[in-house]
Amino acid sequence: MDSAIGVFDSGIGGLTVLKEIINILPKENTIYLGDTARVPYGIKSSDTVIRYSLENAEFLSSKDIKLLVVACNTASAVGLPALRDKYNLPIIGVIEPGARKAIKVTKRKRVGVIGTERTIKSSAYVNSLKGIDPKIAVVSQACPLFVPLVEEGWTDNDIAFLTAKRYLHALKEANVDTLILGCTHYPLLKDVIGKVLGDEVLLVDSAEETAAEVVGVLRSSNLLKTSNKSAVHEFYVTDAPEKFVEAGIRFLQGTELKNVKKVSIA
């Protein structure tokens, strides 16, 4: 089936998810929507995030997508039920795949979660983890400064290290052995986070796990692309396409980012 995989995020962070999807499914067409006019979602109310999510999904569904990826932890935390109620197509968020991976790899049942304020306050990861294993111990920490650091390209300097050290102190004290990167920006801070926590703590990248779930759903639903045509990747934003391209190159790390179109969806 040649219809595209639709992906939306509040901005550019979801490009880490798109990158993994393209890496694992290089023949598939994709359509990415970055809601850059209304970013960040992490400080918005749940009602607002749900409304934005429905509007994003409406735009992508008009492009005849075959599967929707909510590549935003905040939207996944609060918007998935409303999206699944409205749209009759496979919808994958980034929280459940990461939670399942963390449960699989943790050795001492002590899992840390970092994310935006809204994601952490939603308890979506805690609920997902404990829904799989009620005995799991979960320590959560909001890291609001991580997103602007990544978008500025400050991912491996003293400021990034000191910020990570401050945020991750409680997780070190709690002796977690697994940490879920609960924001799509955070994979770009893997090196700094790893330095702070040490090699004994396994980092779970939700982007990688989400891409693997996309493969499984497409295969089980018989929706994998069947033609040999080259993959087409479309990009849309709701504001500032030039800035999106400039920052997005760091997120995609190899995939060409061009022909970004500005659209109005509200």
C-alpha positions as CSV (number, residue, x, y, z in Angstrom):
1,M,0.0,0.0,0.0
2,D,1.7,3.2,-1.2
3,S,-0.2,5.6,1.1
4,A,2.1,7.5,3.4
5,I,2.9,7.2,7.1
6,G,1.7,10.4,8.8
7,V,3.8,11.8,11.7
8,F,3.1,14.9,13.8
9,D,4.8,16.7,16.6
10,S,4.5,20.1,18.2
11,G,7.7,21.1,16.5
12,I,11.0,19.5,15.3
13,G,11.6,16.9,18.1
14,G,9.4,14.3,16.3
15,L,12.1,14.3,13.5
16,T,14.0,11.9,15.7
17,V,11.1,9.5,15.4
18,L,10.8,10.1,11.7
19,K,14.5,9.4,11.3
20,E,14.2,6.0,12.9
21,I,11.1,5.2,10.8
22,I,13.0,6.1,7.6
23,N,16.0,4.0,8.7
24,I,14.0,0.9,9.4
25,L,11.5,1.4,6.5
26,P,13.5,3.2,3.7
27,K,10.9,2.4,1.0
28,E,7.9,3.9,2.8
29,N,6.5,7.4,2.0
30,T,6.1,9.7,4.9
31,I,4.4,13.0,5.7
32,Y,5.6,15.0,8.7
33,L,3.7,17.9,10.3
34,G,5.5,20.1,12.8
35,D,3.1,22.5,14.6
36,T,5.8,25.1,15.0
37,A,3.3,28.0,15.4
38,R,2.0,26.5,18.7
39,V,5.1,24.9,20.2
40,P,5.7,23.9,23.0
41,Y,2.9,21.6,23.9
42,G,4.5,20.7,27.2
43,I,3.3,23.8,29.1
44,K,-0.3,23.8,27.6
45,S,-3.4,22.4,29.3
46,S,-4.7,19.0,28.5
47,D,-7.8,20.4,26.7
48,T,-5.6,22.5,24.5
49,V,-3.2,19.7,23.6
50,I,-6.1,17.4,22.7
51,R,-7.5,20.1,20.4
52,Y,-4.2,20.7,18.7
53,S,-3.7,16.9,18.3
54,L,-7.1,16.5,16.6
55,E,-6.4,19.4,14.3
56,N,-3.0,17.9,13.4
57,A,-4.6,14.5,12.7
58,E,-7.3,16.1,10.6
59,F,-4.7,17.7,8.3
60,L,-2.7,14.5,7.9
61,S,-5.8,12.3,7.4
62,S,-6.7,14.6,4.5
63,K,-3.5,13.4,2.9
64,D,-4.9,9.8,2.8
65,I,-2.3,8.4,5.3
66,K,-2.4,4.7,6.2
67,L,-1.0,5.0,9.8
68,L,-0.6,7.9,12.2
69,V,2.4,8.4,14.5
70,V,1.9,10.8,17.4
71,A,5.6,11.7,17.7
72,C,5.1,13.9,20.7
73,N,5.2,12.6,24.2
74,T,2.8,15.3,25.5
75,A,0.3,14.6,22.8
76,S,0.7,10.9,23.3
77,A,0.2,11.3,27.0
78,V,-3.2,13.2,26.8
79,G,-4.4,13.0,23.2
80,L,-4.4,9.4,22.1
81,P,-7.8,8.4,23.4
82,A,-9.5,11.2,21.6
83,L,-7.6,10.5,18.4
84,R,-8.4,6.8,18.5
85,D,-12.1,7.6,19.1
86,K,-12.3,9.8,16.0
87,Y,-10.0,8.1,13.4
88,N,-10.4,4.6,12.0
89,L,-6.7,3.9,11.2
90,P,-3.8,2.6,13.2
91,I,-2.5,5.3,15.6
92,I,0.8,4.8,17.5
93,G,2.1,7.0,20.3
94,V,5.6,7.2,21.7
95,I,4.9,6.3,25.3
96,E,3.7,2.7,25.2
97,P,6.6,1.4,23.1
98,G,9.2,3.0,25.4
99,A,7.4,1.7,28.5
100,R,7.4,-1.9,27.1
101,K,11.1,-1.7,26.3
102,A,12.0,-0.4,29.7
103,I,10.1,-3.2,31.4
104,K,11.9,-5.7,29.2
105,V,15.4,-4.5,30.0
106,T,15.3,-3.3,33.6
107,K,17.2,-5.7,35.9
108,R,16.2,-4.3,39.3
109,K,12.7,-3.0,38.4
110,R,13.8,0.6,39.0
111,V,12.9,2.8,36.0
112,G,13.5,6.6,35.6
113,V,11.4,8.8,33.3
114,I,12.4,12.3,32.1
115,G,10.1,14.5,30.0
116,T,8.3,17.8,29.7
117,E,6.3,19.2,32.6
118,R,3.0,18.1,31.0
119,T,4.2,14.6,30.2
120,I,5.4,14.1,33.7
121,K,2.3,15.6,35.3
122,S,0.1,13.3,33.2
123,S,1.6,10.2,34.8
124,A,1.3,8.6,31.4
125,Y,4.6,6.7,31.7
126,V,3.9,5.7,35.3
127,N,0.5,4.3,34.4
128,S,1.8,2.5,31.3
129,L,4.7,1.0,33.2
130,K,2.6,-0.1,36.2
131,G,-0.1,-1.4,33.8
132,I,2.5,-3.9,32.6
133,D,4.2,-4.6,35.9
134,P,2.6,-3.2,39.1
135,K,5.7,-3.9,41.1
136,I,7.9,-1.6,39.0
137,A,9.4,1.4,40.9
138,V,9.2,4.6,38.8
139,V,11.0,7.9,39.4
140,S,9.9,10.8,37.2
141,Q,11.6,14.1,36.6
142,A,10.6,17.0,34.4
143,C,13.5,18.6,32.5
144,P,12.1,21.7,30.8
145,L,15.4,23.2,29.9
146,F,16.5,20.2,27.8
147,V,14.3,21.2,24.8
148,P,15.7,24.7,24.3
149,L,19.3,23.4,24.8
150,V,18.7,20.9,22.0
151,E,17.1,23.4,19.7
152,E,20.1,25.8,20.3
153,G,22.5,22.9,19.4
154,W,23.9,23.0,22.9
155,T,24.0,19.2,23.4
156,D,27.6,18.6,24.4
157,N,28.9,21.5,26.3
158,D,29.3,22.6,30.0
159,I,25.9,24.1,30.2
160,A,24.2,20.9,28.9
161,F,26.3,18.8,31.4
162,L,25.5,21.0,34.4
163,T,21.8,21.1,33.5
164,A,21.7,17.4,33.2
165,K,23.6,16.9,36.4
166,R,21.0,19.1,38.2
167,Y,18.0,17.4,36.7
168,L,19.2,13.8,37.0
169,H,20.5,14.0,40.6
170,A,17.3,12.5,42.1
171,L,17.4,9.7,39.6
172,K,20.9,8.8,40.6
173,E,19.9,8.9,44.2
174,A,17.0,6.6,43.5
175,N,19.5,4.1,41.9
176,V,17.5,3.6,38.7
177,D,19.0,1.1,36.3
178,T,16.9,2.2,33.2
179,L,16.0,5.6,32.0
180,I,13.2,6.4,29.5
181,L,14.0,9.5,27.4
182,G,10.4,10.7,27.5
183,C,10.7,13.6,25.0
184,T,11.6,13.3,21.3
185,H,14.3,16.0,21.7
186,Y,16.2,14.0,24.4
187,P,18.0,11.4,22.1
188,L,20.3,14.3,21.0
189,L,21.4,14.5,24.7
190,K,22.2,10.8,25.0
191,D,25.9,11.4,25.4
192,V,25.5,14.0,28.2
193,I,22.9,12.0,30.0
194,G,25.0,8.9,29.8
195,K,28.0,10.8,31.2
196,V,25.9,12.0,34.2
197,L,24.3,8.6,35.0
198,G,27.1,6.3,34.0
199,D,27.3,3.2,31.9
200,E,25.3,1.1,34.3
201,V,22.1,2.9,33.5
202,L,20.4,1.8,30.2
203,L,18.8,4.6,28.2
204,V,15.6,3.7,26.4
205,D,15.0,5.8,23.2
206,S,11.3,5.9,22.6
207,A,11.9,7.0,19.0
208,E,13.6,3.6,18.2
209,E,10.9,1.6,19.9
210,T,8.1,3.6,18.2
211,A,9.7,2.9,14.8
212,A,9.9,-0.8,15.6
213,E,6.2,-0.8,16.5
214,V,5.3,0.9,13.2
215,V,7.0,-1.9,11.3
216,G,5.0,-4.5,13.3
217,V,1.6,-2.8,12.8
218,L,2.1,-2.3,9.1
219,R,3.2,-5.9,8.6
220,S,0.3,-7.4,10.7
221,S,-2.2,-5.1,9.0
222,N,-0.8,-5.9,5.5
223,L,-0.1,-2.2,4.9
224,L,3.6,-2.3,3.9
225,K,4.4,-0.5,0.7
226,T,4.3,-2.9,-2.3
227,S,5.6,-0.8,-5.2
228,N,9.3,-0.2,-6.0
229,K,8.9,3.6,-6.4
230,S,11.4,5.7,-4.5
231,A,10.2,6.9,-1.1
232,V,8.7,10.4,-1.0
233,H,9.1,12.5,2.2
234,E,6.9,15.5,2.7
235,F,7.3,18.2,5.4
236,Y,4.8,20.7,6.6
237,V,5.0,23.3,9.4
238,T,2.6,25.9,10.8
239,D,5.3,28.6,11.1
240,A,8.9,29.5,10.3
241,P,9.9,26.9,7.8
242,E,13.5,28.3,7.5
243,K,14.1,27.8,11.2
244,F,12.6,24.3,11.0
245,V,15.1,23.4,8.2
246,E,18.0,24.9,10.1
247,A,17.4,23.0,13.3
248,G,15.9,19.9,11.7
249,I,19.1,18.9,9.9
250,R,20.6,18.0,13.3
251,F,17.6,15.8,14.2
252,L,17.4,13.9,10.9
253,Q,21.2,13.3,10.8
254,G,21.5,12.2,7.1
255,T,18.0,12.4,5.6
256,E,17.6,15.3,3.3
257,L,15.2,18.0,4.5
258,K,13.8,20.1,1.7
259,N,10.6,21.5,0.2
260,V,9.2,22.3,3.7
261,K,5.8,23.9,3.2
262,K,4.0,26.3,5.6
263,V,0.3,25.5,6.2
264,S,-2.5,26.7,8.4
265,I,-4.4,24.0,10.3
266,A,-6.3,25.8,13.1
